[in-house]
């Protein structure tokens, strides 16, 4: 007997489940990229299945929330700014990594070693999202051309196109205002500017 998914009551409920899913994803990436001798393929398969089950549960709850005529702040913002799916995924990673704080930096170090020192860079976002070359190029264009993620004040990118620095090495972060809106603590108009 299948029970009906419960709609999200608060943004925090949604982000708690996105956090759990991203932690499993980072654990899987770390296991795949840096396998241990005593680690077997069943562990990675388990993490992959767990991540898929969590994603399915989140999607079902988002569907139930939408069916009630409601939306979580992420859905509202994506709709109002007309963000692409990859931009939505970037926001999920940035919110969860912000909420995780030092624990998130430790998970990133397990994925990428000490290369980035726990900083979330554009290149590391590509790894976390598992983007292919076309999707990476699309996201670089979206970040590098000052499109909605940057212009709206949701995200900051530590990259200056006038310098030879590689955008892949540039830190990317969620703004305090963006976090407040996505957590449902601030009005959507702080980002969208509409009345």
C-alpha positions as CSV (number, residue, x, y, z in Angstrom):
1,X,0.0,0.0,0.0
2,X,1.5,3.3,-1.1
3,X,0.9,6.3,1.1
4,X,0.4,9.7,-0.4
5,X,3.4,12.0,-0.1
6,X,3.1,14.8,2.4
7,X,3.3,18.3,1.1
8,X,6.1,20.5,2.5
9,X,4.8,22.6,5.4
10,X,7.9,24.9,5.5
11,X,11.0,25.7,3.4
12,X,13.1,24.3,6.2
13,X,11.4,20.9,5.7
14,X,12.3,20.9,2.0
15,X,15.9,22.0,2.7
16,X,16.4,19.3,5.3
17,X,15.6,16.6,2.8
18,X,17.8,18.3,0.1
19,X,20.6,18.3,2.6
20,X,20.2,14.6,3.3
21,X,20.3,13.8,-0.4
22,X,23.3,16.0,-1.1
23,X,25.3,14.5,1.8
24,X,24.7,11.0,0.3
25,X,25.7,12.3,-3.2
26,X,28.9,13.8,-1.8
27,X,29.7,10.5,0.0
28,X,29.1,8.6,-3.2
29,X,31.3,11.0,-5.2
30,X,34.1,10.7,-2.6
31,X,33.8,6.9,-2.7
32,X,33.9,6.8,-6.5
33,X,36.8,9.3,-6.9
34,X,38.9,8.0,-4.0
35,X,38.1,4.3,-3.5
36,X,39.5,2.7,-0.4
37,X,41.0,-0.8,-0.5
38,X,38.4,-2.2,1.8
39,X,35.5,-0.5,0.0
40,X,33.5,-2.6,-2.3
41,X,31.2,-1.8,-5.2
42,X,28.1,-2.7,-3.1
43,X,28.7,0.4,-0.9
44,X,28.8,2.7,-3.9
45,X,25.7,1.0,-5.4
46,X,23.9,1.4,-2.0
47,X,24.8,5.2,-2.0
48,X,23.6,5.5,-5.6
49,X,20.3,3.8,-4.8
50,X,19.8,5.8,-1.6
51,X,20.4,9.1,-3.5
52,X,17.9,8.1,-6.2
53,X,15.3,7.2,-3.5
54,X,15.8,10.5,-1.7
55,X,15.4,12.4,-5.0
56,X,12.2,10.5,-5.8
57,X,10.8,11.2,-2.3
58,X,11.7,14.9,-2.6
59,X,10.1,15.1,-6.1
60,X,6.9,13.4,-4.8
61,X,6.6,15.9,-1.9
62,X,7.2,18.8,-4.2
63,X,4.5,17.4,-6.5
64,X,2.1,17.1,-3.6
65,X,3.0,20.7,-2.5
66,X,2.3,22.0,-6.0
67,X,-1.0,20.0,-6.2
68,X,-2.2,21.9,-3.1
69,X,-1.6,25.2,-5.0
70,X,1.5,26.0,-3.1
71,X,5.2,26.1,-3.8
72,X,8.4,26.0,-1.8
73,X,10.5,29.2,-2.1
74,X,12.9,27.6,-4.5
75,X,10.1,26.8,-7.0
76,X,8.7,30.3,-6.6
77,X,12.1,31.9,-7.3
78,X,12.9,29.6,-10.3
79,X,9.5,30.5,-11.8
80,X,9.8,34.2,-11.2
81,X,13.3,34.5,-12.5
82,X,12.8,31.9,-15.3
83,X,15.9,30.0,-14.2
84,X,17.1,27.0,-16.1
85,X,17.2,23.5,-14.5
86,X,21.0,23.8,-14.1
87,X,20.6,27.1,-12.3
88,X,18.0,25.5,-9.9
89,X,20.5,22.7,-9.2
90,X,23.3,25.2,-8.5
91,X,21.0,26.9,-5.9
92,X,20.3,23.6,-4.2
93,X,24.0,22.9,-3.9
94,X,24.7,26.5,-2.6
95,X,21.9,26.5,0.0
96,X,22.8,23.1,1.3
97,X,26.6,23.8,1.5
98,X,25.9,27.0,3.3
99,X,23.7,25.2,5.8
100,X,26.3,22.5,6.3
101,X,29.1,25.0,7.0
102,X,32.3,23.2,8.2
103,X,30.7,19.8,7.7
104,X,30.1,20.7,4.1
105,X,33.7,21.8,3.6
106,X,34.9,18.5,5.1
107,X,32.6,16.6,2.6
108,X,34.0,18.7,-0.3
109,X,37.5,17.8,0.8
110,X,36.6,14.1,0.7
111,X,35.5,14.6,-2.9
112,X,38.3,16.8,-4.2
113,X,41.0,16.4,-1.7
114,X,42.8,19.5,-0.6
115,X,42.9,21.1,-4.1
116,X,40.2,23.7,-3.2
117,X,40.7,23.8,0.6
118,X,37.0,23.2,1.1
119,X,36.0,26.3,-1.0
120,X,33.1,25.9,-3.3
121,X,34.3,26.8,-6.7
122,X,32.6,26.8,-10.1
123,X,34.7,23.7,-11.1
124,X,33.7,21.9,-7.9
125,X,30.0,22.7,-8.5
126,X,30.4,21.0,-11.9
127,X,31.8,17.9,-10.2
128,X,29.0,17.8,-7.6
129,X,26.3,18.2,-10.2
130,X,27.9,15.7,-12.5
131,X,27.7,18.0,-15.5
132,X,28.8,16.9,-19.0
133,X,30.9,19.3,-21.2
134,X,27.8,20.9,-22.8
135,X,26.1,21.5,-19.5
136,X,29.4,22.9,-18.1
137,X,29.7,25.3,-21.0
138,X,26.1,26.4,-20.5
139,X,26.6,27.1,-16.8
140,X,29.8,29.0,-17.5
141,X,27.9,31.2,-19.9
142,X,25.1,31.7,-17.3
143,X,27.6,32.6,-14.6
144,X,30.1,34.5,-16.8
145,X,27.7,36.7,-18.5
146,X,26.1,38.1,-15.4
147,X,22.8,36.4,-16.0
148,X,20.0,36.1,-13.5
149,X,21.8,34.2,-10.8
150,X,24.3,37.0,-10.4
151,X,22.2,40.0,-11.5
152,X,19.4,39.1,-9.1
153,X,21.8,39.2,-6.1
154,X,21.2,35.5,-5.3
155,X,24.8,34.4,-6.1
156,X,28.2,36.0,-6.0
157,X,31.1,34.8,-8.2
158,X,34.7,35.6,-7.4
159,X,35.7,36.0,-11.0
160,X,36.6,39.1,-13.0
161,X,36.4,38.6,-16.8
162,X,39.0,41.3,-17.2
163,X,41.7,39.2,-15.6
164,X,43.1,35.9,-16.9
165,X,41.9,33.9,-13.8
166,X,40.0,30.8,-14.8
167,X,36.2,30.9,-14.0
168,X,36.5,27.2,-12.9
169,X,38.7,28.2,-10.0
170,X,36.5,31.0,-8.9
171,X,34.5,30.8,-5.7
172,X,30.8,30.8,-6.0
173,X,28.6,31.5,-3.0
174,X,25.0,32.2,-2.1
175,X,24.3,35.7,-0.8
176,X,22.9,36.3,2.7
177,X,19.8,37.8,1.1
178,X,19.4,34.9,-1.3
179,X,19.6,32.4,1.6
180,X,16.9,34.4,3.5
181,X,14.6,34.3,0.5
182,X,15.2,30.6,-0.2
183,X,14.6,29.7,3.4
184,X,11.3,31.6,3.4
185,X,12.5,34.1,5.9
186,X,12.6,37.1,3.5
187,X,10.1,38.2,0.9
188,X,10.6,37.1,-2.6
189,X,10.7,40.7,-3.7
190,X,14.1,41.1,-2.1
191,X,15.4,39.1,-5.1
192,X,12.8,39.6,-7.8
193,X,12.1,43.2,-7.2
194,X,8.5,43.0,-8.3
195,X,5.6,44.2,-6.3
